[in-house]
């Protein structure tokens, strides 16, 4: 994706915050198994991690009890870290990002935290939208279930 940023807008469409992000290494796309970031109109279906410490580690959307550290990363090379907060997205466009073969929700596409050592502004994820931990926690404070999300 060309623009690796997430812009938070108020109800009038005015930008109130802009965050660097990392989207899919495989580019934009909606197909199951593609490893791509789905485009189009979405909404936040679930918010996970409220009140948990920054760098909380999640697996299958549940906190593992671990807090991310360099030592934990060294002991688990190649692990796709999902940290701090999860905003689970659901597509709104039947046949594009919702439904058989293209369903954003069933693909487990999130906006989530990632190790702060990971670069932002570069396409490196497995399909999700990765953010710095402090940024995703801040965004989580503004977000609500049902909130619209557009991915271009």
C-alpha positions as CSV (number, residue, x, y, z in Angstrom):
1,X,0.0,0.0,0.0
2,X,1.4,3.4,-0.9
3,X,0.4,5.4,2.2
4,X,1.3,3.6,5.3
5,X,-0.6,5.8,7.7
6,X,-3.8,5.6,9.7
7,X,-5.8,8.8,10.0
8,X,-8.4,9.1,12.8
9,X,-11.2,11.4,11.8
10,X,-14.0,12.9,13.9
11,X,-17.7,12.5,13.0
12,X,-17.4,15.5,10.6
13,X,-14.5,13.9,8.8
14,X,-11.8,16.2,10.3
15,X,-8.5,14.6,10.9
16,X,-7.6,14.6,14.6
17,X,-4.6,12.2,14.6
18,X,-2.4,10.4,12.1
19,X,-0.3,7.4,13.0
20,X,2.4,5.5,11.0
21,X,1.4,1.9,10.3
22,X,2.6,-1.2,8.5
23,X,0.2,-3.1,6.2
24,X,0.7,-6.4,4.4
25,X,4.0,-7.4,2.8
26,X,1.9,-9.1,0.1
27,X,0.1,-5.8,-0.7
28,X,-3.6,-5.1,-0.9
29,X,-6.1,-7.8,-1.5
30,X,-9.1,-9.5,-0.1
31,X,-8.8,-13.3,-0.9
32,X,-8.6,-15.8,1.9
33,X,-5.1,-17.0,2.4
34,X,-3.5,-14.2,0.4
35,X,-1.7,-12.5,3.3
36,X,-2.9,-9.2,1.9
37,X,-4.5,-6.2,3.6
38,X,-8.2,-6.0,2.6
39,X,-9.4,-2.7,1.1
40,X,-12.7,-1.0,1.3
41,X,-15.3,-0.2,4.0
42,X,-15.1,-2.0,7.3
43,X,-16.2,-1.5,10.9
44,X,-14.7,-2.4,14.3
45,X,-16.5,-5.6,15.3
46,X,-14.6,-6.2,18.5
47,X,-12.2,-4.4,20.8
48,X,-9.8,-6.5,22.8
49,X,-7.3,-5.6,25.5
50,X,-8.9,-2.7,27.4
51,X,-7.0,-2.0,30.6
52,X,-4.2,-4.5,30.0
53,X,-0.6,-3.3,30.2
54,X,1.2,-2.0,27.2
55,X,3.1,-4.9,25.4
56,X,0.6,-7.5,26.5
57,X,1.0,-10.5,24.2
58,X,-2.1,-12.0,22.5
59,X,-2.6,-15.4,20.8
60,X,-6.0,-16.2,19.3
61,X,-7.2,-12.9,20.7
62,X,-6.5,-13.9,24.3
63,X,-3.8,-12.5,26.5
64,X,-1.1,-15.1,27.1
65,X,0.0,-13.6,30.4
66,X,3.3,-12.6,28.8
67,X,4.6,-9.1,28.4
68,X,6.7,-8.6,25.2
69,X,10.5,-8.2,25.8
70,X,13.7,-8.7,23.8
71,X,14.3,-11.9,25.7
72,X,10.8,-13.2,24.9
73,X,11.4,-12.3,21.2
74,X,14.7,-14.1,21.2
75,X,13.1,-17.2,22.7
76,X,10.4,-17.2,20.0
77,X,12.0,-16.3,16.7
78,X,9.6,-15.8,13.8
79,X,6.5,-15.3,16.0
80,X,4.0,-12.8,14.6
81,X,3.6,-10.6,17.6
82,X,0.1,-9.2,18.4
83,X,0.5,-6.7,21.3
84,X,-1.3,-4.3,23.5
85,X,-4.7,-3.9,21.8
86,X,-6.7,-5.5,19.1
87,X,-9.4,-3.8,16.9
88,X,-10.9,-6.7,15.0
89,X,-12.3,-5.5,11.6
90,X,-15.4,-6.7,9.7
91,X,-16.0,-6.0,6.1
92,X,-19.1,-4.2,4.9
93,X,-19.0,-4.9,1.2
94,X,-20.5,-8.2,0.1
95,X,-18.3,-10.0,-2.4
96,X,-15.4,-7.6,-1.8
97,X,-14.4,-7.9,1.9
98,X,-17.4,-9.8,3.3
99,X,-18.6,-13.3,2.5
100,X,-17.2,-16.4,1.0
101,X,-13.5,-16.3,0.0
102,X,-13.0,-12.6,1.0
103,X,-14.3,-12.2,4.5
104,X,-12.1,-9.7,6.6
105,X,-13.6,-10.9,9.9
106,X,-13.0,-14.6,9.2
107,X,-9.5,-13.8,8.0
108,X,-8.8,-12.4,11.5
109,X,-7.7,-9.0,10.2
110,X,-7.0,-6.6,13.0
111,X,-5.5,-3.2,13.8
112,X,-3.0,-4.2,16.6
113,X,0.2,-3.3,18.3
114,X,3.5,-4.8,17.3
115,X,7.0,-4.6,18.7
116,X,8.3,-1.1,18.8
117,X,11.5,-2.3,17.0
118,X,9.4,-3.1,13.9
119,X,9.6,-0.4,11.2
120,X,6.5,1.6,10.4
121,X,5.7,3.0,7.0
122,X,6.8,-0.2,5.3
123,X,4.6,-3.1,4.2
124,X,5.6,-6.0,6.4
125,X,2.5,-7.5,8.0
126,X,0.7,-10.8,7.3
127,X,-2.5,-8.8,6.4
128,X,-3.2,-6.8,9.5
129,X,-2.6,-3.2,10.2
130,X,0.3,-3.0,12.7
131,X,0.8,0.1,14.9
132,X,3.2,1.2,17.6
133,X,2.0,0.1,21.0
134,X,1.5,3.6,22.4
135,X,-0.4,4.6,19.2
136,X,-2.7,1.7,19.2
137,X,-3.5,2.3,22.9
138,X,-4.3,5.9,22.1
139,X,-6.4,4.9,19.1
140,X,-8.2,2.3,21.2
141,X,-9.3,5.2,23.6
142,X,-11.0,7.0,20.7
143,X,-12.5,3.9,19.1
144,X,-15.8,2.1,19.7
145,X,-17.4,-1.1,18.3
146,X,-19.3,-0.2,15.2
147,X,-16.9,2.6,14.3
148,X,-16.3,2.8,10.5
149,X,-12.9,2.0,9.1
150,X,-11.9,2.6,5.4
151,X,-8.8,1.0,4.0
152,X,-7.4,2.4,0.8
